[in-house]
């Protein structure tokens, strides 16, 4: 996605000039003439960079920088002023801005600053994510279950983790293929280097090539600067290619070359880049059928499946169901501030018998739902979905708590807003975040629905 830039200036002509110029250069721009509104926009949306005037009514540049940093420490800030002095520039940088410009703004210089600061921001975010992953200290005991089928999977993981062999992890959606990939990485000598994931099904062919191999500035519309691909980012670490069965034949050819020769070129470049990276791949598709129908290269298939690991579906390892239930109950009770003592025998028996077409992901959703809706401190069969229990809808309707009784959508929305405001003691920023809407949208709904009497508690 093209970088998003917020432009803040009390001069309307200036915001129009910068917005028009940057939009033509491929950026997504949002403008405002009010620094207070700028803060609301940053709270409700994610921006890569903010360009702001230093002297504005209500709030000056130093105050704005401080306020923005409290809301989003990662956003890059370029401050501009027509009254530039060395002292002002020093104060601006010390306050947390990334760069300072004097007006009138040199548009060529501005593009250089934007490219530089957006690249810096991207590296900061990626480094933070990497540290979070490393701090997780992924171990085998993060994979929960007692079944013999899972024991066989983990035995294979232990045997191949220390090698550099390419591993193809197969299994239905929701069986935990990414968990196995992480286990392989963090049990290997590469654990202190990046673990990079790419969902091959989530991107069209042109964008997937750029994502994997990187690109050079100007190689296609929107390529406003050079960019590393995931292969480079994963150097000396592990690259996990999820949904590998969904890539095009063209991309398969380029991927095969990397697997064979450990080298490639960025999109739009002739310079060859060499990498040292371990490849893990995953799919829920039948790759043998894909090879037979000519939608997957046979040589790539054999390159990927040097070591195949198959994860059985949850219905074929029922011994893992209750350990997973206990884990999810503890996790979501803690997240939702609930005291849950356990789960009834009837509910346990029902959960063990169910076939889980969505596998572990479906089981997790079932338990989270039960934690949220139960009125007791023990989960019972009435807290489980009809698809799991096969109960008649009339039974559920008779047991429905008052807050689940039928009401108009308008009334339901009003009640949800009131509950969110009460939960967060009237703090609209937090209530809006919980409701998944912007703070501005929440203020509008409060006004039109006549919601009153919920005062903010600043304590």
C-alpha positions in Angstrom: 0.0 0.0 0.0 1.2 3.5 -0.8 2.5 5.5 2.2 -0.1 7.7 4.0 0.7 11.3 4.8 -1.1 13.7 7.1 -0.7 17.4 6.2 -1.4 20.0 9.0 -1.3 23.7 8.2 -3.7 26.5 9.1 -3.2 28.0 5.6 -5.7 26.2 3.3 -3.6 27.1 0.2 -0.6 25.3 1.6 -2.4 22.1 2.4 -3.9 22.1 -1.1 -0.5 22.6 -2.7 1.2 19.9 -0.8 -1.7 17.4 -1.1 -2.0 17.9 -4.9 1.8 17.5 -5.4 2.2 14.4 -3.2 -1.0 12.7 -4.5 0.5 12.9 -8.0 3.6 11.3 -6.6 1.6 8.3 -5.5 1.1 9.1 -1.8 -2.2 8.9 0.0 -2.8 12.3 1.7 -5.2 13.6 4.4 -5.3 17.3 5.2 -6.5 19.4 8.1 -6.1 23.1 9.2 -6.7 22.3 12.8 -3.9 20.6 15.0 -6.6 19.3 17.4 -8.3 17.5 14.5 -4.9 16.2 13.4 -4.6 14.4 16.8 -8.0 12.9 16.4 -7.0 11.6 12.9 -3.8 10.1 14.2 -5.8 8.3 16.9 -8.3 6.9 14.5 -6.0 6.1 11.5 -2.5 5.0 10.9 -0.1 7.4 9.1 3.4 6.9 7.9 4.4 10.6 8.1 3.0 13.9 9.2 4.0 17.3 7.7 3.0 20.2 10.0 3.4 23.9 10.2 5.2 25.2 13.2 3.1 28.2 14.0 -0.7 27.5 14.2 -3.5 28.7 16.4 -4.4 26.7 19.5 -1.2 24.6 19.5 2.4 25.4 18.3 4.7 23.0 16.7 6.5 21.8 19.9 3.1 21.1 21.6 1.8 19.2 18.6 5.0 17.0 18.4 4.6 16.1 22.0 0.9 15.3 21.7 1.5 13.2 18.5 4.3 11.2 20.1 2.0 10.3 23.0 -0.6 8.9 20.5 1.7 7.3 17.9 5.5 7.1 18.7 6.3 5.5 15.3 4.9 8.1 12.9 7.5 10.2 11.2 7.2 14.0 11.6 8.5 16.8 9.3 8.0 20.3 10.8 8.0 23.4 8.5 8.2 27.1 9.4 8.4 30.4 7.6 10.3 31.8 10.6 13.1 29.3 10.7 16.0 29.8 13.1 18.7 27.4 14.2 17.3 27.6 17.7 13.8 26.6 16.5 15.2 23.7 14.4 17.1 22.4 17.4 14.1 22.6 19.7 11.9 20.9 17.1 14.3 17.9 16.7 14.8 17.6 20.4 11.1 17.5 20.9 10.8 14.4 18.7 10.5 15.6 15.1 12.5 13.7 12.5 13.2 16.7 10.2 12.8 20.4 9.9 12.2 22.6 6.8 11.9 26.3 6.1 9.1 27.8 4.0 8.5 28.1 1.2 9.0 24.4 1.0 11.3 23.0 -1.7 9.2 20.1 -3.1 12.2 18.2 -4.3 13.8 18.4 -0.9 10.5 17.4 0.7 10.4 14.2 -1.4 13.9 13.2 -0.3 12.9 13.8 3.4 9.7 11.8 2.9 11.5 8.8 1.3 14.2 8.8 4.0 11.8 9.0 7.0 9.3 6.5 5.7 12.2 4.0 5.2 13.4 4.7 8.8 9.9 4.2 10.2 9.5 0.9 8.3 12.8 -0.4 9.7 11.8 0.7 13.3 8.5 -1.1 13.0 10.1 -4.3 11.6 12.8 -4.3 14.2 10.2 -3.9 17.0 8.2 -6.8 15.5 11.3 -9.0 15.3 12.2 -8.3 18.9 8.7 -9.2 20.0 9.0 -12.5 18.2 12.4 -13.2 19.7 11.2 -12.3 23.1 8.4 -14.8 22.8 11.1 -17.4 23.1 9.1 -19.9 21.1 9.5 -23.4 22.6 7.9 -26.8 21.9 5.7 -26.4 25.0 3.9 -23.6 23.2 2.3 -26.4 21.1 -0.4 -27.9 23.2 -1.8 -31.5 23.0 -1.4 -35.0 24.3 -2.3 -37.1 21.2 0.1 -39.6 19.6 -0.5 -37.9 16.2 0.9 -34.6 17.6 3.7 -36.4 19.3 4.8 -37.7 15.9 4.7 -34.2 14.4 6.8 -32.8 17.2 9.3 -35.7 16.9 9.8 -34.8 13.3 10.2 -31.1 14.2 12.9 -32.0 16.7 14.8 -34.1 14.2 14.9 -31.5 11.4 15.0 -28.2 13.3 18.8 -28.0 13.4 19.1 -28.6 9.6 18.8 -26.2 6.7 16.5 -28.5 4.8 13.4 -27.0 3.2 10.3 -28.2 5.0 6.8 -28.4 3.5 4.1 -28.2 6.2 0.7 -29.6 5.1 -2.7 -29.7 6.8 -6.1 -28.3 6.7 -6.7 -24.6 7.5 -6.6 -23.9 11.2 -4.4 -26.9 12.2 -1.5 -24.7 13.4 0.9 -24.8 10.5 2.4 -21.4 11.4 3.0 -22.7 15.0 5.0 -25.6 13.6 7.0 -23.3 11.3 7.9 -21.1 14.3 8.8 -24.1 16.4 11.2 -25.2 13.6 12.8 -21.7 13.5 13.2 -21.1 17.2 14.5 -24.6 17.8 17.3 -24.0 15.2 20.6 -22.1 15.2 18.7 -19.4 13.3 16.6 -18.4 16.3 18.4 -15.1 16.8 17.8 -14.1 13.2 14.6 -13.0 11.5 11.5 -15.2 11.1 9.6 -13.6 8.2 6.2 -14.7 7.1 4.6 -14.1 3.7 1.0 -15.1 2.9 1.2 -15.9 -0.8 -2.6 -16.0 -1.2 -3.1 -12.5 0.1 -1.3 -10.6 -2.7 -1.8 -10.5 -6.5 1.1 -11.7 -8.6 2.8 -8.3 -9.3 2.7 -7.3 -5.6 3.8 -10.8 -4.4 7.0 -10.6 -6.6 7.8 -7.2 -5.1 7.0 -8.5 -1.6 9.4 -11.5 -2.0 12.2 -10.0 -4.1 11.9 -6.2 -3.5 11.9 -3.5 -6.2 13.8 -0.5 -7.3 12.5 3.0 -7.5 10.4 3.6 -10.6 10.0 0.0 -11.5 6.2 0.3 -11.4 3.5 2.8 -10.5 3.8 3.5 -6.8 7.4 2.4 -6.5 8.6 5.7 -5.0 11.8 4.3 -3.5 14.0 1.2 -3.4 12.6 -1.5 -1.2 14.0 -4.8 0.1 12.0 -7.9 -0.3 11.3 -10.6 2.3 14.2 -12.8 1.1 16.7 -10.0 1.9 14.9 -9.3 5.2 15.1 -13.0 6.2 18.9 -13.2 5.5 20.5 -15.8 7.8 17.0 -16.5 9.2 13.9 -18.3 8.1 11.3 -17.3 5.4 7.9 -18.9 5.9 5.8 -19.0 2.7 2.3 -19.7 3.7 -0.3 -20.8 1.2 2.5 -21.8 -1.3 0.0 -23.6 -3.5 -1.6 -20.2 -4.6 1.4 -18.7 -6.4 1.4 -18.2 -10.2 3.7 -20.2 -12.5 5.7 -17.0 -13.3 6.5 -16.5 -9.6 7.1 -20.2 -9.2 9.9 -20.0 -11.7 11.6 -17.2 -9.9 11.1 -18.9 -6.5 12.7 -22.1 -7.9 15.8 -20.2 -8.9 16.2 -18.8 -5.4 15.8 -22.3 -3.9 18.4 -23.7 -6.3 21.0 -20.9 -6.5 20.1 -18.7 -3.5 20.2 -15.5 -5.7 17.7 -13.2 -7.4 17.2 -9.7 -8.7 14.8 -7.0 -7.4 11.9 -6.1 -9.6 13.2 -3.6 -12.2 16.9 -4.3 -11.4 19.7 -6.3 -13.1 21.8 -6.5 -9.9 22.0 -10.0 -8.5 21.5 -10.4 -4.8 22.7 -13.4 -2.9 21.0 -14.6 0.3 21.4 -17.3 2.9 18.0 -18.2 4.2 16.0 -21.3 5.2 12.7 -21.8 3.4 9.6 -23.2 5.2 6.4 -23.6 3.2 2.8 -24.4 4.1 -0.3 -25.3 2.2 -3.8 -26.8 2.7 -4.0 -27.8 -1.0 -3.3 -31.1 -2.7 0.0 -30.3 -4.4 0.2 -33.6 -6.2 -3.1 -32.7 -8.0 -1.7 -29.3 -8.7 1.4 -30.8 -10.4 -0.8 -33.2 -12.4 -3.0 -30.4 -13.6 0.0 -28.2 -14.5 -0.7 -25.4 -12.1 2.4 -26.2 -10.1 5.9 -26.9 -11.4 6.9 -30.5 -10.6 10.6 -29.4 -10.0 9.4 -26.7 -7.5 7.2 -29.2 -5.7 10.2 -31.6 -5.2 12.4 -28.6 -4.1 9.8 -27.6 -1.5 9.0 -31.0 -0.1 12.5 -32.1 0.9 11.1 -32.8 4.4 7.2 -33.0 4.4 5.4 -32.6 7.8 1.7 -33.4 7.9 -0.5 -32.0 10.7 -3.6 -34.1 11.1 -7.0 -32.3 11.6 -8.2 -31.8 15.1 -11.0 -34.5 14.6 -8.2 -37.1 14.1 -6.4 -36.1 17.4 -9.2 -35.8 19.9 -6.7 -36.2 22.8 -5.6 -32.7 22.1 -9.1 -31.1 22.4 -9.3 -30.8 26.2 -5.7 -29.5 26.8 -6.5 -26.9 24.1 -9.8 -26.0 25.8 -8.1 -25.5 29.2 -5.5 -23.3 27.6 -8.1 -21.1 25.8 -10.3 -20.9 28.8 -7.4 -19.5 30.9 -6.3 -17.2 28.1 -9.7 -15.6 27.3 -10.9 -15.5 30.9 -7.8 -13.4 31.7 -8.3 -11.2 28.6 -11.9 -10.5 29.5 -11.5 -10.1 33.2 -13.7 -13.1 34.0 -13.4 -15.6 36.9 -14.0 -19.0 35.2 -13.6 -22.0 37.4 -14.0 -24.6 34.7 -16.3 -26.4 32.3 -19.1 -28.9 32.9 -18.7 -32.6 32.1 -21.6 -32.3 29.6 -19.9 -29.4 27.8 -16.5 -31.3 27.8 -18.1 -34.4 26.3 -19.8 -32.3 23.6 -16.6 -30.5 22.7 -14.6 -33.7 22.4 -17.3 -35.3 20.1 -17.5 -32.3 17.7 -15.6 -32.6 14.4 -14.2 -29.0 14.1 -14.2 -28.3 10.3 -12.3 -25.1 11.2 -9.9 -27.1 13.4 -8.0 -25.3 16.3 -9.0 -21.9 15.1 -12.7 -22.8 15.3 -12.2 -24.3 18.8 -10.5 -21.1 20.0 -13.4 -19.0 18.7 -15.9 -21.3 20.4 -14.2 -20.9 23.8 -13.7 -17.1 23.4 -17.4 -16.8 22.7 -18.4 -18.9 25.7 -16.2 -16.9 28.0 -17.9 -13.6 26.8 -21.5 -14.7 26.9 -21.7 -17.0 30.0 -23.5 -15.7 33.0 -21.9 -18.2 35.3 -18.4 -19.0 36.5 -18.5 -22.4 34.8 -19.0 -22.9 31.1 -21.9 -25.2 30.4 -23.5 -26.6 27.2 -25.9 -23.6 26.9 -22.8 -21.4 26.3 -21.7 -23.4 23.2 -22.9 -22.7 19.7 -25.9 -24.6 18.2 -23.5 -26.0 15.5 -21.6 -27.7 18.3 -24.4 -28.9 20.5 -27.1 -29.7 17.9 -29.7 -28.2 20.3 -33.0 -26.9 19.1 -33.1 -23.1 18.7 -36.2 -22.9 20.9 -34.1 -24.2 23.9 -31.6 -21.4 23.4 -34.3 -18.7 23.0 -35.9 -19.8 26.3 -32.5 -19.4 28.0 -31.4 -16.1 26.4 -30.3 -13.5 28.9 -32.0 -10.1 28.8 -29.2 -8.5 26.8 -29.7 -11.0 24.0 -33.5 -10.4 23.6 -34.6 -9.1 20.3 -34.4 -5.4 19.7 -34.1 -3.0 16.8 -30.6 -2.5 15.3 -30.9 1.1 16.3 -31.5 0.2 19.9 -28.8 -2.4 19.9 -26.2 0.0 18.6 -27.2 2.6 21.2 -26.8 0.0 23.9 -23.4 -1.1 22.7 -22.2 2.5 22.7 -23.5 3.1 26.2 -21.8 -0.1 27.5 -18.5 0.9 25.9 -18.6 4.4 27.4 -19.5 3.0 30.8 -16.7 0.4 30.6 -14.2 3.1 29.8 -15.6 5.7 32.3 -16.7 8.0 29.5 -13.3 8.2 27.7 -14.4 8.4 24.1 -11.0 7.5 22.6 -10.9 4.1 24.4 -14.6 3.5 23.8 -14.2 4.2 20.0 -11.2 1.8 19.8 -13.2 -1.0 21.5 -16.2 -0.4 19.1 -13.9 -0.4 16.1 -14.9 3.1 14.9 -13.2 6.5 14.8 -13.5 8.9 17.7 -15.2 11.4 15.3 -17.8 8.8 14.3 -18.4 8.0 18.0 -19.0 11.7 18.8 -21.5 11.9 15.9 -23.4 8.8 17.1 -23.6 10.0 20.7 -25.1 13.3 19.4 -27.7 11.8 17.0 -28.7 9.1 19.4 -29.1 11.5 22.4 -26.7 9.5 24.6 -26.2 11.5 27.8 -25.1 11.2 31.4 -21.7 9.4 30.9 -19.0 11.8 32.1 -15.3 11.1 31.5 -13.3 10.0 34.6 -9.7 11.3 34.3 -8.6 9.4 37.3 
